């Protein structure tokens, strides 16, 4: 029976679209698809009742007659098929009721997207109000829990204050609240405290607030009243009366106003972004000038030919390009896989020894264990003595392996050296020159980039040859594509689950406000972990901050497809969408305009949910839980070191920056269509600024720094999102504006302006490296020392002053230490 109804709906929709195109009076992208169908089905019912095939007055009466003939014949055929099917079941009477068409079409529209992105409908106002109170209450609860825990566990919530990492001049005064302290930190002060990347992360939230303020004010004061008091409004729900859905197609002046707003939005975004980038350039130059030696004068060389893979050969190669005295040091990246395994096992045994000593101190007796290597398995041995012997055995093996690797690395073809090396120059001038010279006709050889922080290097990635890197990258792309394709089945199951829940007339509106974005939020929460696993296995990234940067890019584009543009996809099928886009690229604006304007209520609820989710970060619940577990055995300082840092998959810089950019783009893209969206986005960015500003500066340990790479990527993504906004408005104004299409042409000009803004951004701001003239003015710089220390990663923590050497820490590790 369901298949028969579905067939009926498809036939009706097909003929309705044909009628709309022939009459040229009804737009294909109406404000309310349900209202149009009610009107169309009532006309069909009248035609069916009168059974009259009189010519329809208009420009093409013959085509109108054919249209009604076709409708009536299809309805008779469907009724006959229904009768044949239903006669097989006893007790059923075949009937066809036009009133069921609306319900069926509404259900199809409801399931049109497989991610919970529901279309605007009656009852959304109550759902938004419920979502507002639920999430606002969640924010208040999170702040209350934070204030309670901060007084009881200052080690987790005020560590940088009580440890003395924050100097006196940066400490908040007694009269300042924690909110004022978070908002009053300037980008320069934040850079000196926690690094430039985190400082610009906080600054991006303030930039988002400025953009939403500039955009939201005219929309709230001009567009919202005009939308509400428009003459002959379209049939919409209560919440849509202040949005573009309330404006009928072909309105004589409203869409000209919208065209002006499109230009205004593009100008505001461009000017705000460029102004913020100019301020960043000053901080970037200060950051580059303050890089500590040897990082400031060192480059990473990759793609070294096999016959030149030795320190002496690399030194001789660069001496030809410069002069011998300009090369201070050459550190080859050696093949230390076995040595890394031994050092890791030794570290594990050392931790076991430390835990055994703590247990002995707690229980007042030395622990014992069974030794599986003894013939008599039931004989127990002293745990501490046994582990001490294991550590001594590992020390001997490590010393022998270090000597073996050192001997192999003395020659180019000994097999001990890899295709990468670090070259340290005498001055910054030679270092900057080295990065811009061409050394070979083969683009895969002698690749020069700025050296990362020695404590963040992923040595395994630097040992892989270029051939293996290409193969692994292709496999990584395939795995990433598989994650994209798995999105639709997951959300189909989660949406089906949420639709089955009925909490009654009282609680159902609350569930409706939360459920549509529940599956999407759950999937996005675990997606960074999956993407990082793929990155670790297949993408050979040279440092841990670069790993987060790759996550930022992948995670952002995933959310562009499946958060911003999910309604444009065919049942969440990105492959089918790409195929259609390749065949008809000019249909993209119309495809966006067909559905995206009717999903603004979902995005209001989505941002409201982010209020609570972002505020929950203030409680640091995962770090707090780990601290309480480790505190049972270790002292407070050790427990804090083991509990930090927070989860770097979802709460690292990569996922944070991608999320904050998506929040801003939701305000830019959907703010023109619904005046409430800029308001809720502004509040959300304010909460992000307060919450993450406090945690990053006063509570969390320092993060490795790339000097603003995440910031620049965020700005470029914002400018790209403005292009997406222009494409949406082009399609919307083309379909809805008057016949002269002037609003659409204005939107096309705005798209050209947005494209030029991105081009000009890349050309005007050369931010990555210092110029030759700047590198010569070392005396004019004002270096600073970062205040909040960074936790070392990998085996770098085993070596004292590991940040001052580009030799692998396993080779510098002294087993006797």
N, C-alpha and C positions, 0 to 999 in steps of 0.2 A: 504493500500500500504506500509506503514511504517513497519507493522508486517511482510510482505513478505520479504522486504529488510533485516530486522533483522534476519529472519530465514536463509536467504542466507548467511549472514555474519557468523552466528554461525556454519553453515555447513563448510564453507571455513576454518574458524579458526580451527575447529576440525581436518580436514584433513591435514592442514598445520602442526599442532603439531604432528600428526602421522607420517608425512613424515620426520619431523626433527628428531624424535626419531629413525626411522628406518635407515636413511642415516647416522646418527651420524657425520654429517659434519657441521650442522648449530645449534648454541646454542639456547636453549629455552629462554634465556634472552639476546636478541640482543641489540646492541647499539641503533638501531632505528627500532622500530616495523613497522613504516610506510614504511621505505625503504625496509625491508624484504618483506612486503606484495606486494609492487609494483613489486619486482622481481618475487615473486611467482605467482602473477596474470598474469604477462606477459608470464610466462611459460605455465600457463593454457590456455591463449588465443592462443598461438602457437599450443598447443595440440588440442584445439577445432577447429582451422582453418584447420589443416591438417587431423583431424579426424583419426589419425593414432594411433594404439595401439601397435606400435613396442616396443620390449623389450628395457628397459633403461639399458645402460651399468653401471655396478656396481657390488657390492658384492651380491645383492639380486634382480635380475631382475624380478623375479616372484612377489615379494611383490610390486615393483614399478608399474608393470602392474595392479595389483589389486588396487593400489592406484589411478591410472588414471581412471580405470573403475569406481571406486566408485565415483570419482569426477564428471565424465561425467553423470552418472546415476542420481546423486543428482541434477545436474544442469538442466537436462531435466525435472525432476519431478517438480522443482521449477518453471521452465518456463511454464509448463502446468498449474500449480496451478495459476500462475500469469495471464495467459491467461483467465482462467475461471473466475477469480475475476474481471478482467478489462473489460471483455465483458459485464458485467452488467451495465457499465457506458458508456453512449453515448459519442462519440467524443474522446475516448482514444484508442491508439494503443498499444498492449502489446509489450514490448521490454525488452531485458536484455543487459546491457552494463557493461562490466567488469571495465570500468573506474570509475563507481560509487562505486565500492567496497572500493577503498581507502578512498573516502569521508565518506562513512558509517563507516568504521573502525576508521577513525580519530575522527568522532563524538562520537563513543562509547568510545574511549580512553579518549576523553575530559570529558565525563560525568562519567568516571570510579570511580571518587571520588566525594563525595557529599559535600565537604567542600571548594571548590574553589582551591584546590591544583592541579594545572594544570601541565601537562607533558611538557617537553622541546620541543620546536618547532621553526620553522622559524618565525622571527619577534621578538623573545625574546630579542635580543640585543637592538633593538630600544626601547622596553618596559623598559628594565633595565636602559638605558640612560635617558629616560623620568622620571623614578622613582627617579634616582639619582638627577636630577636637581629639581624636585618637592620637594623632602624631604629635600634636602640641602637648598633650598629656605625657606622651613618651619622652619628649624633650625635657619637660619639667622633672620627670622621674630620674632621667639620666643625670641631670645637673645635681639633683639632691643626693643621689648615690655617690657622685664624684666628690661633693663637698664633705660627705660623711667619711668616705675612704681616705680622702686627702689628709684629714686630721689624724687618722689612725695609722696610715701607712705612708708617711712622707717619702720613704725610700723609693716608692713607685711613682708618686705623683709630684714630687718636688726634688728629685735627685740632684738636678743641676744646681739648685739653690743651696742645698745642705752640703753638697760636696765641694763647694767653692769654685765650680767651673765657670760660673757667671760672676764677673767682677762687680765691685760695689757700684760703679757708675751705671751698670745695666740693670741693677736690681730694682724691682718696683718699690715705691714708697709705701709706708704703712697705710696711708689714706687711699691708695689705689686698690680697686678690686681686681680679681684675676681677669675679668673681662677687659677692664681698662688696660691692664698690663699687656694683654695679648694684642690689642688693637693699636697700642702706642709705639710698638717696635717698628723702626724705620727699616727699609731694605738694607741700608748700609750697616746698621747695627746687627741685623739678623745675619748678614753675610759674615761678619766678624765672629759671631757666636756659633752658628750652626752651618755655615757654608752658603755659597751662592745659590745652589740648586734649591735648597729648602727655603731660602729667603725669597726667591722668585716664585716658588710655589705659593707662598702666602701672599705675595704681591699680585698673583694672577687672580686670586679671589677678590681682592680690592678692585682690580681692573674690571672684573665681571660685574661688581656692584656699580661701578661708574657707568658701564655700558647699559646695564639694565635700568639705571636711573634716568639716563638720557633718553632711552627708547620708551620706557614705560610711562614717563610723564605726558608726552603728547598723545600717546595711545589712550591713556586713562582720561585725559581732559578733553580730547577732541573726538577720537574714534568711538569710544564707548557711548557717549551721549548720542552721537550721530547714528550709530547702529541701533540704539534702543528706540529713538524717536523717528526712525525712517518711515516714510509713507509707504503704504501697501507692503508691509513686511512679509517675508516668507514664513511658512509654518515651521516653527522650531520649538524646542523644549525651553524651559524657563532659564536654564543656565546659558543658553545660546543667544539670548535676546540682546546681549551687549557685544556679541561677536559677529564675524563676517557672515555667518550662516543666516543671520536675521535680515541681511540685505538681499533683496530679490535680484535675479539676473536682469542685466540690461538697465540697471538704475541710471538715471540721467546724469548724476554727478558724483555718487559715492565712490565709484571705482577710480575716478580721477584723483580723489583724495588718497585712496590707497596707493596709487602710483607715486604720488609725492612722498608718502610714508616710506615706500621701498627705497627711493633715492636717499631719503633722510637716514634710514637705518644703515645703508652702505657707507655713507659719509661718516656717521658717528663711529662705526666699527673701525674704519680705516684710520681716522684721526686718533682715536684712543689707542689703537694698537701701535701706530707709529710713534706717538708721544711716549708710550711706555717703553718701546724698544730703544729710543734715544736715551732714556734714563738708564736702561740696562747696559748700554754700551759703555758708559762711564764705569759702572761696577765691574763689567767684564774686563776692561783694561786694568783696573786695579787688581782684580783677581789674577790675571795673567802675570802682572808685574810682581805679585807676592808669592808665586809658586816657589816652594823651597827647593834648594839644590839637593840632589842632582836632577829632580824631575823637570825643573825649568829649562835645563840645557840638554835634555835627552830626547832622542827619537827612537821609535820602534821601527826596525827594518824587517820586512817580510819578503819572502820570495827570493832568498839568496840562492844562487846556483850551487849545485852540489860540489863543484870543484873549489868553491870559495867559502865553504862552511867551516871556518876557523877564525879565532879572534885575530890572528896575525893577518890573514888574508883580507878580512873585512877592514881592518885598520889601514892596510895598504891601499885598498880600493878608495876609501874616502880621503886618504892623504893626497891622491891624485886630483880630486875635485877641489880640495882646500889646500892645506899644508899640514905636515906631520904634527906640528905643535898644536894645531887646532883640535886634535882628537885626544881627549883626556882618558877615556876608558871604553872598552868594548866588552860586553858581557853576552856570550852566546847562550841561547836557550838550549839546554841539554836534555837528552832522553833519560829522564829520571823516573820512569814508571815504577820500576821495582823499588827504588829508593823511597818514593812517596808511599808505597804500600807498607814498607818497613817502619817508616816514621809514624804513619797512622796507627799501626799496631802497637808501637811503643807508647804513643800517646794514650791509647785505650788502656794499656797495662798501667800506665802512670795514674790515670784516673781511678782505676780499680784499686791501686795501692792507697791512694788518698782516701777513698771511701772506706777501705778496710781500717785505716787508722782512725777515722772518725767513728766508726762503729765500735772499735775497741775503746775509744775514749768515752763513748756514751754508755756502753754495757759493762765497762770496767773489766773486760776480759778480751783476749785476742781471739778473733774469729777463726774458725777452722773450716776446711772444705775437703772434698774427696778429689784425689788426683786421678784422672782417667788414664794417665800414662803409666801408672804403676801396675804391676802384675796383680797385686792384691787390691782389688777395686774398693773394698770396704774400709781400707786404711785411710784415715783422714790426716791431712797435713795442715800446718799453720798457713793461713791464707796470706798473711803479710810476707812471710819468708818465701813462700812460693812465688808471689808476684814480684818480689825483689829479684829473684833469680831470672824470671822472665824478662824483666827490664834489662838486666845485665846481658842476657843473650842477645836481645835486640840491639843493644849498644855496640856489641862486637860486629854484628852483621851490618849495621849502618856504617860503621867506620870502614869496613872492607868494600862496601858498595860505593862509598864516596871516593875512595882511592881508584877504584876501577873506572868510574865515570870520568874522573879527572884525567887519567891516562888516555882514555879513548878520545877526549876532546882536544887533545893537543894537535891532532892532524885533521885535515878537512875530510878525508875519506875514512876516518876511523869508525864512524857510525855513532859517535857519542853526541854529536851536535845536530840540531834541527835546522829548519830553514829560516829561523828568526833570530834576531839579535838586538841588543840595546846599545846605542852609540851615544856617548856623552861628549859634548863639545865644550870648548873652553869658555865661550860666551854665548849669550842669547842670540846675538847677531848671526853667528854661524849656524846655530840651531834653526832659526827661522829660514835662512837661505837654503839649508839642506832639505826642508820640507817642500820647497817649490821648484827644485831642479829635476830634470829628467835624466835618468841614469842608464836606461836601456831602451832598445827598440821593442822589446817584449813587455807588454803592459802588465804581465803577471810576475815580473822580476823587479827586485829592488823597490818595493813599495814602502814609502816613508810616511809615518803619521806621528803625532805627538805621543810621547810615552805616557801611559797611565800611572796612577799612584802605585808604587811597588807593592803595597800591602793589599791591593785589590786585583792583582793580575790573576787570570785564569790560565795557568801555565800549560795545562793539557791542550787548550785550544791553539796555543802558539806552536806546539810541536807538530801539528798536523800539516802535511804537504798540501799544496794548492790543488792537486788532482783530487785528493780525498775530500777536500773542502767543498769542491763543486758537486761531487756526488752526494755528499751528506746534505748539502743545501737543497738539492732537488728532492731528496726524500723528506726533508723538513717541510718543504712547500706542499707536498702531497699530504702529509699528516695534518698540516694546518687547514688545507682544503677539506679534509675529512671532518675536522671539528666544525667547520662552517656548515657542511652538509648535514651533520648530526643535530643541528639546532632545531630544525622543524619537528622531527619525531619526538624529541624530548618535550618541547613545548606543547605538542599535541596531547601527550599523555598528562602533563601537569594541568593543562586547561580543562581536559575532560574530568579530571579529579575535582577541580575547584567548582565546576558547573554542577556536580552531583550533590554539593553541600547545600542544605537548606536549613537555616538557623531560626526560621520563624519571622513573623512580621517585625519584631523588635530588633533583633540582632542581624537580620539579613542585610539591611542597608550598610551596616558596618563591614560585613563580610564582602559585599559588592565593592566597597571602596578600596579594600585591601587585596582581594583575590586576583583581579585581573593582572596585576603586576607582580604577584607572588612568585609564579613560576619563572618569570623573566628575571627577577632579582636573584632567585636561587641559582639559576644557571650562570648569571654573570658573576656571582660570588665565587664560584669554583672555576670559572673559566681561566683566570690568570694562572692558577696552579697548573692547569693542563697546558697552557701556552708556554709556561716556563719549563715544563718537562720536555716539550718538543724542542725548545731552544737549547736546553742543556745537552740533549742527545744529538742534535743535527746541526745547529748553528754554532760555529766556532767563534764565539765572542771573546774579545781579548781581556775584558775586565768585568767585575761584578756590576759597576754602575752602567756600563754599556748593555749588560743583560737586562737591566731595568728599562733602559731606553728602548730596546727592541720590543719589550713587552708593552710599553706605552704606545708604540706605533700599531702593533697588531691588535691590541685591545681597543684602541680608538676606532679603527676601521671596522672591527667586528660590531661595535655599538652603533656605528653609522648605518650599517646595513640592517641590524636586527633590533635597534631601539628607535632611531630616527626614521629610517625608511622602510620599516618592516611591512607597512601596509602596501607598499609598491610591489612587493614580492608575491608571486603566485603561490599561495598556500605555503609561504616560507621557503619556497624552492629557489635558491639563488642561482642554480644552474639554468633553470628555465627563464629566469629574469635576465640573465646575461645573454642567453640566446636571442630573446626578443629584443634586447637593447642593441645587439649587433645588427640585427635585421632592420630595425626601425629606430635609429638613435634619436630622431627628431620627435618621437612620441614620448620621450621621457618627461618633459614638463607637463603634458596632458595627463600622463599616468600618475604623476605626483599630485596634481591638482584634483584628480578624481576622488581620492580617498583621504589624503593626509589632512585636509581641513576639517574632516568629520571625526577626528580622533583627539581633539584638543582636551577633552575632559579626561581622557586617560592620562595625558601628560601632566595635567594638574594633579591628579592623584599620585602619579609617579614621583613628582617632585615633593609632594607632601610626605610621602613615605621616606624620602631621602632626609627630611628633617630629623626623623627619629634615628635612622641608620647612621647619619653623620654624628649626631649627638652621642650615640652609644660608644663612639670611639673615645670619648672623653673618659669613660669608665676604665678603659684599658683592661677589660675583663680577662683577656687571654694572658697578658703579661702578669696580671694579678694572680690568676690561678696557678701559673707556673711558679711564681715567687712563693706562694703558700706551700706548694708541694716540696720545693727544694729547701725551704726554710726548716722542714722537719729534720733535716740531716746537716745542712750547712749553716754557717752564720749568715747574717743579713747581707754582708757585702758579697760573699760568694753566691748566695741565692739570687741576688739582684743581677750579677754578671751572667748567670746561667739563664735567667728569665728574659734578658734582653738579647736582641731587639725584638720588637713586635713582628708579627707575621709579615714577611717581606713579599709574599705573593699578592695578597689583596690590599695590604696596607703599605706596600713599598711605594717609592716615588713613581714607578711606571704606571701602576693601577690608579694611584691618586690623581696624577696629572691627566690621564685619559678620562677619568670620571668627571673631574672639574671642567674639562673642556666640553664634554657632552652636556653637562648642566647648562653651561652658557649658551651652547648652540640650540638647546631646546627653547631657551628664552628668545633667541634671535629668530629662529625659523618659525616658531608657533606663536610668538608674542604679538605679531600683527593681527593674527586671526582671532586671538582670545586675549583681551586686556588683563585677565587675571594671571596669566602665565608669567609676565615680567615681574609681577609682585611676588609670587611664590618663589621664583628663581632668585630674586634679590634677597629674600629672607634666608633661603638655603645657602647662598654664598656668604652671607653674613655669619651664619652658624659655622660654616666651614672655616672662615677666617678666624673666628674666636676659638673654636675647638682645636683645630690643628695648629694655630698660632701658639696656644698655651702648651700643648703637648710637645711640639717640636723644640721649643726653646727651653722650657722649664722642667720637662719630665723625661723625654726620650734621650737615648744616647745618640751621638753624632752619626751621620751617614756619609759614606764616600761621596766626593764631589766631582762633578764634571764641568762646573763653571757655567751653568746656565743652558746646557743643551736641552734639557726638558722644557725650559721656558720658551726657547725659540721654536721648538716643535709645537708647543701649545698655540703660539701666535699664528704659525703657518696653518695649523688645523682650523683655527678660528676664521682666518681669511677664506679657507676652502669651504667652511660651513656657510659663509656669507654667499658664496656662489650657489650652493645648494638652495639657500633661501631665495635667491633671485630666480632660479629655475622653477621653483614651486610657484612663485608669484607670477611668472610669465605664463605658465599654464593656467593658473587661476584667472588672471585678468583676460587672457585670450578667450576663455570659455564664457565668462560672466559679463565682461564689459560691453558697452554699446558697440554698434556695428562699425564705428570708425577705428576701433582697435588702438586708439591713441594710448590708453593706459598700458596696454601690452608693450607697445613700442618704447614707452618710457622705462618699463621694467627691463627690456632688452638692453637699453643704454646703461642701466644700473648694473647689469651683469657684466658688460664690458668694463665698467669702472672697477668692479670687484676683481676681475681677472687682472687688470692693469695694476691694482693695488698689490696683489700677490707678487707679480713680476717686479714691481718697484721695490717691494720689501726685500726680495732676494738680492737685488742689485745695489740698493742703497746701504744696506747694513752688512758689511764684511766683518763679521764678529768673531770668527773662529780663531784667527791667528793675529798676532801683532804685526804691524807693518815694520819695514826695515828701519824707518826713522824712529818709531816708538821703541824698538828693541835697543836702539843706541842710546836712548835717554833713560838709562837705568838709575841715574842719580836723582831724577825728578820723582821717582815713584815713592809711595809711602807704604812700605810693607806692613803687614799685620800678621799676628799669629792667631790661628783659630782657637777659640776658647773651649768649646765643648769637644772632648776627645772622641775619636772614632774607634769603634771596636775593630780590631784586626780580624781578617778572615783567613781561613785555611791554616797553613802552617806558619804564616808570618808572625803569629803571636809567640812562637817558640824562640824567635831570634830577637835579641835586643837591637834597637835601632834598625829594624828591617826596612823602614821607610827611607833609609839613606843609601840603599844598595839595590841594584838590579840583578844581582846574583840570586838564583833560586834559593829560597830559605832552607830547603832540604840539604843543599850543599854547604850552607853556613852553619847548620845545626851541629852543636857539639854534644855528643852523647853523654859526656860526663856531667853536663849542666843539669 
